[in-house]
Amino acid sequence: MRTTSPLVGALLLWHLLAITLGSLRSPYSPPAPPRSVPPSRLAQALDAVAVVQARLHARLWHIQEPVRPAIDAYLTMTGMAQPWNMFSNPPQYDEYLRVRFYIERARNPHQTRVATELVMPVAREDQLRLFRAYRESYEDKAYSIALQRFYRNRAAHLIAPDTKSSELPNDLAPIGRFYARRFAERGLSQGERIVRIEVWRGAAATPPPGRPVDEAARLARRAVLLEYYQGPVDERFNVPRVPPYHGVDYDADIEWLLEYFEEPS
Amino acid sequence: MSTGGAATPVERCHRFWFRQIPPHVYAVLRIAFGVLCLLDLLGATPISMFWDLNGIAPLPGGGTWGFRSWVVASGFAPVAAWVVFTGTLLAYLCMTLGIGGQAAVFASLLANVWQTAWNVLPLSASHQALTAVLFSLVWADCGQVLTVSPTRNAATPPQPQSIAPLRVLQYQVCLIYFSSGVSKFSNELWRDGSAIYYAMSHNVVQRFPVDVLPLPLQGVATLTTYGTLAFELAFPLLVAWRRTRIVTLIAGVGLHLGAWVTLEVGPFSWVMIATYIAFLPPERLATLVDEVWQRKAARYRPSTPSQGL
């Protein structure tokens, strides 16, 4: 039998310890909303086990806290982050993201038009998603991660009507600017310029299991989405007013919230 | 994960972690994950969107060394995008084909980690799983067999490799499942059986155009929710025990294929299925690879003796 250096053994042990503790998530999360349907007996039994598991989790988290900085440093250095919480919290709503541009004419600055473009989901949701959807899933992921980072970085006090663009985290700026550039290349006439970019996030609740879908709302949403699928929706006459920050807008049962805006100089 | 018949627990432990195995399993993993890295790379395109720092990428300024800021400020962002993308592509191609041996695997790991630092936005858990696999593979010589490298084919017979990198990979896969299972168990939607219903009804990831999962399938979704939870939590135990290992791996393949058919979440299903290669007996896999390779060599080059094995 060959002998192995104790250093190799120690490094191996450290690596296994680091990835194990690195996979541990913080046990402190916001309380879950009340259930929309009464839990079954099995769910109640599992809830009781989850209480014990949460206590153990919090205990383990507390125990490993002193070595956490060293572990985080090692995992960052080696690129070995352990984010294994895929689908652990599936959304109970459909998600959308749209960008809106306010366009001014040089000759008549008071005559503004507005163009709105749906960017997420990339694929149409009324069609089967096959091979092209593979690449599109990366794009959806990019929007989803940008939103997560934005929510993590935005302080709660910034959710106020008079919040200035410069106060907001810039995590959604690349999305707004990318589509603004693309729109400027294709959709601007001579003498026009984009004076305001907005990024809106939309949500429409999914009915709980066993509940029927509201057919009228479904058809209304389908009609709205069909309009978006044709390309940027141009509004020249009934131009929407500039909303306050975190303003609300509705398209059928989709509730839109203005999450980010900027006004290019 | 047999430890054989070593006498003392220390020897058995040593044998478990460090015994020598044929290098074929590492070569098969190298090819499988090379292909998956290429697929992952192609997903994160077009280059102007995800590699150009003026595209959909975090704004420069938050990095440690300010390299991204410098690239943008210098006006070279579009050129840098092509350079980084092409370099990554070459590293993955070399690894897949077995050109450059361990250096190509190391370059692929660097490229993989670099991509995360360059633009994390389009990258999902499958990219992180690829990084974890590459990290294990850099410690073994994966380019001894199943390679197009002419120098390797003419070299001496393949040298056995330590099983330690394979054990690290097996542990990592168990950790992925168990950690994912614990995270899921912490969420009430998984405990009340509705998680798969919501996942399959979600407009961003669903493959089939349904508003919500049809009523007759909701019972199946509940069973699948509990089945997935049980599978993920029990995977480390079930795969460690030799009697349940193959059944567990077959169930895992079924689970991931089911997820792939119903949800579009990038290459994650394929990445996880490919990690199961690490749980196959290395000696039997080597025999199988040798047989297949020799048969192919005999078919295409009947006058040349089998090489590179």
Interface residues (C-beta under 8 A of the other chain):
Chain A: M1 R2 T4 V8 G9 L12 H15 L16 I19 T20 S23 L24 R25 S29 A32 R35 V37 P39 S40 L42 A43 L46 D47 A50 Q53 A54 H57 T78 G79 M80 A81 Q82 P83 W84 N85 M86 F87 S88 N89 P90 P91 Q92 D94 E95 Y96 M120 P121 A123 R124 E125 D126 Q127 L128 R129 A133 Y134 R135 E136 S137 Y138 E139 D140 K141 A142 Y143 S144 I145 A146 R149 N170 D171 A173 P174 I175 R177 F178 T206 P207 P208 P209 G210 V213 R218
Chain B: A6 E11 H14 R15 W17 F18 Q20 L42 G43 A44 T45 M49 F50 N54 G55 I56 A57 P58 L59 L109 N112 V113 T116 V120 L121 P122 L123 S124 A125 Q128 T131 A132 F135 A164 V168 Y171 Q172 L175 I176 S179 S180 V182 S183 K184 F185 S186 N187 E188 L189 W190 R191 D192 G193 S194 A195 I196 Y197 Y198 A199 S201 H202 N203 V204 V205 Q206 R207 F208 P209 D211 V212 L213 L215 Q218 A221 T222 Y226 E264 V265 G266 P267 F268
